[in-house]
Amino acid sequence: MTYNLWGMHGEWPARRTVLAAELRCLRPDIAVLQETVVRDAYDQVTDLLGEEYYVVHQQGRTGDGTGASIASRWPVTNVRQHFLHVTSRVNTAEPWIGSVALAEVQAPMPYGRILLVHFKPSWQFHLSYEREVQAHSAARMVEQAVATDAPNHVILAGDFDAAPDSAMIRFWSGRQSLGELSVAYRDVWEDAHGTEGGHTFVPDNPLRVHGGIRFEIGRRIDYIFVRADQWGPTLAVAECSRILDRASDGIWASDHFGVTARLEPPT
């Protein structure tokens, strides 16, 4: 699962009730989460998901404790984190944005070791170049890790803040190269549903206006990908869905919708 929790903004007690009920019902095996809050006496990820997860809170949080996190039912080891502040235009006041984390998840067979890549590029509309450089840098790190550690599978996920036809997403999905590098990852939503729909940031969500985004037309910007080797993706997409994509008793859980996937190893 990938999901942007939108911190503790808005009507947090009401949002918390909706989020906790849905996420504890869903019980994802692996989750990458954005805009998670960690303070001295409070851990938002554990509060919402429960105590049975291995949780990694990534570096580079803002002053109010907001950042990115990984949660897994299986042990998480060998976590490597990198800032991707590639130009002076990247906003370092939000240090967790423009970053990538690589973590090994020790999943049981038939999955085996999974290299989980939590990618969060710059969000601003005009920073397409920065997102491309960030993707290129992150992809090189992943390829080096694959060559060194030989994981069974690589899953890439997060809030990418870019639509499917952008150069960065085209790069990840193997439709174009960037900077003399090409990779190929299967977009699990596209695998399950085709190229239409699946928007995760929409004008109908009233929480969207609190972020200051003007004239939103609706975009699919939250993704789960499976890395392909020369023969194709190493995991099959059995199912992919949006979650928390409508109000519950008038309460919207976040300004984003979440994405979940059920992935199966080849038989």
N, C-alpha and C positions, 0 to 999 in steps of 0.2 A: 504494500500500500504506500502511496505517497499522498500527503495531505498538508496543506498550509492551514495551521490552526488560528491564525490571526491574533496571536498573543492572547491577552486578556482584555482586549478592547470591547467597546460596546457594552451590552447588557450581559456581563460575564457570568453571573450566577445562573441566568436562564440558559445561556449558550452552553455552559458547563454541563447542565443537566442533559441537554440534547446530545452533546458530544460524548459524554461518558456512556450513556445508554447505548448509542449506536456502535461505538468503538469496542465496548466490552461484549456486545453481541457478535460483532464481526470477528473479533479475536484474530487479527492478522498474525501470520508467522513472522514476517519481517515488515517493518514500517520505516520510511524516511519521512521526517516531519520538519516543517519549516515554521518559523515564528513561534517557537516554543519558549516558554518562560522558565528560567531557573533562578531562584533566589535562595538566600540562606536557609529559610524555613519552608520553602515550597519548590516542588518539582512537578511541573504541569504534565509531563509525559506519564510519570508514575501515577499521578492523580487520575488521569483519564483512562489509561490502559490497565492499570493494576500492578501489583507487585511482582508478577511472575516473569517479567521481561529483563533481559540484559539491556541496559540503556547506556548509550554513549552520547554525552552532550558535547557538541563540537565547539571548537575554539572560536574566539572572535565575537563575543556577545556585546550587545549595546549596554548602555548604562542601566537600563531597566531590566536586564537579564534576558533579553530576546536574542534568539539565535536559531540554530538548527540542531537536530538530534536524530539518532538512530535507535530503534528498539527492535529486539529480536528475541524469539522464544529459545533460540539456540545460542550457544556461546559465541561471543564476538572477540576476535583476536587481531593482532597486528594492524592496528588502526593508524593510518597515515593521513595527515591533514595538510592542505596546502592553500595558501591565499593566492588568488588570481587577480591581483590588482595590477592589471597589465598596462594601463595608461593613466595619466594624471586626471582623466575625466571620471574614473571610477570613484565612487563616493566612499571614502574610507571611514566616514562617520557611521556607516553600517558595515562593520568589518566582516560579519559572517556572510554577507552578500558578495559574490565574487570569490567563491571558494569551492573546494572539492574535498571530499573525504573518501578514502578507500579503506574498507574494513573486510576482513575475512569472517564469514559466518560459517560456523562448523555445523552444517545441516546434516541430518542423518541420511543414510543411503535410502533410496537410490539417487539422491541429489548429490551428496558429498559437499566438498568445500565450495562455497560461493563467494566470489569477490563482489561485494556490494559497493557501488559507487554512488555517492550522494552528491549531486552536482547542483550548484546554485549560482548561475551567472548574474550579471548586472541586469536590473529590471527596467531601467529607463528606456523609453521608446527610441531615442536617438542613438543608443549605444550598440547598434548592430555589429559594428566592427569589433568592439570589445567582447561581445558575446562570442564572436567567431574565434578570436584569439584565445579566449578562455576555454572554449570547447577544444580547440587544437591542443592547448597545453594539457588539459585534462585527459584527452585521448592518448597523448604520448605517455603520460604517467600510467594509464591503464595498460597500454601495450608493453611497457617495461615490466609492470607487475605480472602480467600474464607470462612473459618470457622467463621471468625469474621464479615465480611461485607455482605456475601451472595449475590454477584453480580449475575445478570441474566446469564452472559456469561463471559468467559475469552478468550481473543485473545492474543497470544504470537507471536511476530514477530521481525525481525531484520536481521542483517548480522552476521551469526553464524560462519563463517569461518571453516566449517566442512562439509564433504560430507555425504550423506544419510546413508552410511554403517558404519559411525563412531559410537563409543560407546555413545557419547553425543547425537547424533540425534536419535539413537536407544532408548535411555532412554526417550527422550521427546515423541517419537512416541509410547511408551508403549511396545517395543520389548524386553527390558531388564531392570533390576533394577540397581541402583547405591547406595551404602552405606545404605542398608536397607530401601530404599525408592523406590517406583514405582509410576509413573504417566502415563497418557495416553492422548495424544493430536493428533488430526487429522492433518496430513500434507496436506494442501489444494492442493498443486501442485500434489501430488501423488493421491489424491482423484479424481482430474479432469483428469489426464493424465497418471496415472500408474507410474511405477518405472523408466522409461527410460526418458532420455533427461532433458530439463529444465535447462541446465547449465547457470549460471549467471556470471561466471568468466571464460573467454575463451581465448585461445591463439591468436585467430584471431583479437581480439580487440587491436589495436596498443597502446592504453593508458595503457594497462596492464604492459608493459615493464618499464614504468616510476617508478613503485613501487619497482623494483628490484627483482621481483619473477622470478626465473629461471625455464626453462623447464616445463612451465605450460601445462597440458594436458586437461584442461577444467573440471570445477566442478560446482555442484549446491550447493551454500553456503548461499543463501539468502532465508529466509523462512517466511511463515505465517502458524500458527497453531491455531486450535480451541480446547480448553480443553474438554475432555470427562468426564462425570460423570459415574456412574455405568451402565447407559443405552446407553452410546455412546456420540458423540459430540453433543453439544447443538445448533449448527448452521449448516445448510446444505451448502455445497459448490455448488453454482449455476454456477460459472465460475471462472477460474484462468488463468492468462496470464502473460507473460513477457512483459515489456515495454522498449522502447529505446534500443532494442537489435540489432540494425543495424545503420550504419552511415546515416546521413541525409545531403545530398549534400557534402559528404566527411567528415562531422563532427561527431565524436563519443561523446555522451553526458557525459559519465563517463567510468571509468574502470570496473564498474559493470553494469549488467542489473537489472532493477527493477522487482518486482513481485506485481501483484494486484489480488485481489479476490473479488468476489461478494458473500456475505454470507447472507443466508436467515434463519429466525427462522422457526422451525417446524410448520406445519399447524395443 
